[in-house]
Amino acid sequence: MNDYAGLAAALLSGAGIGDLPPLVRPELLDDGRLVEVMPKWRFRTVDLSAVHLGNRHVSRSVRLFRAFAAKMAPTLFPALPT
């Protein structure tokens, strides 16, 4: 399944096991509704870069995404250097 909302619902209904990242719905693990069965296994890490040609003629959607990503990065990835 490629939709984390659907996967969370399926896991909560007892459909089996799945690879739901704790970042998606941490409260499900915190309150015990889901149980981690492979605590030492983690998703591989990847580098993420946002690259565009410059600040001139940048579309509104790109500007909004760039601002959103800059705002959310410290919350989602607290170990990132600042």
C-alpha positions in Angstrom: 0.0 0.0 0.0 1.4 3.4 -0.9 -0.9 5.5 1.3 0.1 5.9 4.9 -3.4 7.0 6.0 -4.9 3.8 4.5 -2.1 1.7 5.9 -2.6 3.1 9.4 -6.3 2.3 9.1 -5.6 -1.3 7.9 -3.1 -1.9 10.7 -5.5 -0.6 13.3 -8.2 -3.0 12.0 -5.9 -5.9 12.4 -5.1 -6.5 8.8 -1.5 -7.6 9.5 1.9 -5.9 9.9 3.2 -3.0 7.9 6.0 -0.5 7.6 4.3 2.6 9.0 7.0 5.1 9.9 6.6 6.4 13.5 6.8 10.0 12.0 3.5 9.5 10.3 1.3 8.7 13.3 3.5 8.6 16.5 0.5 8.6 18.8 -0.4 5.1 17.6 2.7 3.7 19.1 2.7 6.1 22.1 -0.7 5.0 23.3 -0.2 1.3 22.5 -2.7 1.0 19.6 0.1 -0.3 17.4 3.1 -2.3 18.6 6.6 -2.1 17.1 7.6 -5.7 16.2 11.1 -5.0 14.8 12.5 -2.2 17.0 16.1 -2.3 15.5 15.0 -2.1 11.9 14.8 1.4 10.4 14.1 2.9 7.0 17.3 3.8 5.2 18.2 7.5 5.2 18.4 9.6 2.1 19.7 13.0 1.4 17.1 15.6 0.4 17.8 18.7 -1.5 15.5 21.4 -2.9 17.1 23.1 -5.9 15.7 25.7 -8.3 17.2 28.2 -10.7 17.0 31.2 -8.5 14.6 33.6 -6.8 13.6 35.3 -10.0 10.3 34.1 -11.6 9.7 31.4 -9.0 6.2 30.2 -9.1 3.9 30.7 -6.1 3.6 26.9 -5.5 7.4 26.6 -5.4 7.7 29.6 -3.0 5.0 28.1 -0.7 6.6 24.7 -0.7 10.0 26.1 0.0 8.6 28.1 3.0 6.7 25.1 4.3 9.7 22.8 4.0 12.0 25.3 5.8 9.4 25.6 8.6 8.7 21.9 9.0 12.3 20.5 8.6 13.4 21.3 12.2 10.2 19.6 13.6 10.4 16.6 11.4 14.2 16.2 11.5 15.4 17.5 14.8 18.9 16.0 14.3 19.6 18.2 11.2 22.3 20.8 11.7 21.0 24.3 11.7 
